[in-house]
Amino acid sequence: AWGEPAPGRWGDHGLRVAPPPETIARLPYEALHPMGVEQKRARTLAEVAARAAAIRSWCDAGAEAARGRLALIPGIGPWTLASFLGGWMADADAVPLRDAHLPNTVAWALQGQARSDDAEMLRLLAPFRPQRGRVLQLMLHAGVSAPKRGPKRRSGWVPGS
């Protein structure tokens, strides 16, 4: 919504490039709310955008330096941190914690167990250190997922009938 039109034909089709961090840092919460960004995440987004230059320098210093400093920004938790480090910093060992599905995926793939938690997921991935994040990505790309929870539906059953 706040970026420039994309170059070439892409801009002709309505595609826009991401706005610069300074633009994001100045946006009021009310501007982000219609896009589904609640107030807490809007504050985190503004804080990260305001620190964009510093964050770039932290990343230039390597994944471990970035991990320590990014973790101090309010609103950046273990899931966001590991997702960033694994996806953008190529940290092969980054494992997102506090995810609703990843522990179940790992437990299902490695033990045939449908439900798990972060501690068990880390225990199961321990033999793969320092490649735990890559092993997790391989599971996800292979389509591994634990059985879904929820009520079973009878064949032919229609809600409300």
C-alpha positions in Angstrom: 0.0 0.0 0.0 2.9 2.4 0.7 5.5 1.2 -1.8 6.3 2.5 -5.2 4.9 0.8 -8.3 7.1 -2.1 -9.4 9.4 -1.5 -12.4 8.4 -2.4 -15.9 5.2 -4.3 -16.7 4.8 -5.5 -13.1 3.9 -2.0 -12.0 1.3 -1.8 -14.9 -0.4 -4.8 -13.2 -0.6 -3.2 -9.8 2.4 -4.8 -8.2 4.3 -2.6 -5.8 7.7 -2.9 -4.2 8.1 -2.9 -0.4 8.2 0.5 1.1 11.4 1.7 2.7 11.8 1.1 6.5 11.4 4.8 7.2 7.9 4.7 5.8 6.9 1.7 7.9 8.4 3.2 11.0 6.2 6.3 10.6 2.9 4.4 10.0 0.3 4.7 12.8 -1.3 1.6 14.1 -4.6 2.6 12.6 -3.1 2.4 9.1 -2.1 -1.2 9.6 -5.2 -2.5 11.5 -7.3 -2.9 8.3 -4.6 -5.2 7.0 -5.1 -7.5 10.0 -2.0 -6.2 11.9 -3.0 -5.9 15.6 -1.5 -3.2 17.8 1.3 -5.3 19.4 2.6 -6.5 16.1 2.3 -3.0 14.7 4.6 -1.7 17.5 7.1 -4.5 16.8 7.0 -3.8 13.0 7.6 0.0 13.7 10.5 -0.8 16.1 12.2 -3.1 13.6 11.7 -0.6 10.8 13.2 2.2 13.0 16.2 0.0 13.7 16.7 -1.2 10.1 20.2 0.2 9.7 21.3 -1.3 13.0 19.7 -4.7 12.2 21.6 -4.8 8.9 24.9 -4.2 10.7 24.0 -6.9 13.3 23.3 -9.3 10.4 26.7 -8.4 8.8 28.3 -9.6 12.0 26.8 -13.0 11.6 23.9 -15.1 12.8 25.0 -15.4 16.5 25.5 -11.7 16.8 22.1 -11.0 15.2 20.4 -13.6 17.4 21.5 -11.9 20.6 20.6 -8.4 19.6 17.3 -9.2 17.8 16.1 -11.1 20.8 16.2 -7.9 22.8 13.6 -6.1 20.6 10.2 -6.3 22.3 7.8 -8.5 20.3 10.5 -10.7 18.7 10.2 -14.1 20.2 11.8 -17.5 19.6 9.6 -18.4 16.6 10.2 -15.1 14.8 13.9 -15.2 15.6 14.5 -18.7 14.4 12.4 -18.2 11.3 14.5 -15.1 10.4 17.8 -16.7 11.2 16.9 -19.9 9.2 15.3 -18.2 6.3 17.4 -15.0 5.9 20.7 -15.7 7.7 21.0 -19.3 6.4 21.4 -20.6 10.0 21.1 -24.4 9.3 20.4 -25.1 13.0 17.6 -22.6 13.6 14.5 -24.3 14.9 11.3 -22.2 15.5 9.9 -22.7 19.0 6.4 -22.1 20.2 4.9 -23.2 16.9 1.6 -25.1 17.2 2.4 -27.7 14.5 6.2 -28.2 14.2 6.7 -30.3 17.3 3.9 -32.6 16.1 5.5 -32.8 12.6 8.9 -33.8 14.1 7.4 -36.3 16.5 5.4 -37.9 13.8 8.3 -38.1 11.3 10.8 -39.5 13.8 8.8 -41.5 16.3 5.3 -42.0 14.8 3.9 -40.0 17.7 1.1 -37.7 16.8 1.5 -35.0 19.6 4.6 -33.4 21.1 6.0 -30.2 22.5 9.1 -28.0 22.0 11.3 -29.9 24.5 10.6 -33.2 22.9 11.1 -31.8 19.4 14.5 -30.4 20.4 15.4 -33.8 21.9 14.4 -35.6 18.7 16.3 -33.2 16.5 19.4 -33.2 18.8 21.3 -35.9 16.7 21.0 -33.7 13.7 22.8 -30.7 15.2 24.1 -28.4 13.6 21.6 -29.1 10.8 18.3 -29.3 12.8 16.7 -26.4 10.9 17.5 -28.1 7.6 16.2 -31.4 8.8 12.9 -29.7 9.8 12.7 -28.0 6.4 13.2 -31.3 4.6 10.3 -32.8 6.7 8.0 -29.9 5.7 9.0 -30.0 2.0 8.4 -33.7 2.0 4.8 -33.0 3.1 5.2 -34.7 6.5 2.4 -33.8 8.9 1.0 -35.3 12.0 -2.6 -36.6 11.9 -5.1 -33.8 12.3 -7.2 -33.4 15.5 -10.9 -32.8 15.6 -14.2 -34.6 15.4 -14.6 -37.3 12.8 -17.3 -36.8 10.3 -19.4 -39.6 9.0 -19.5 -40.0 5.3 -22.4 -38.1 3.8 -23.0 -36.1 7.0 -23.8 -32.4 6.3 -23.6 -29.8 9.1 -27.1 -28.7 10.2 -28.9 -31.6 8.7 
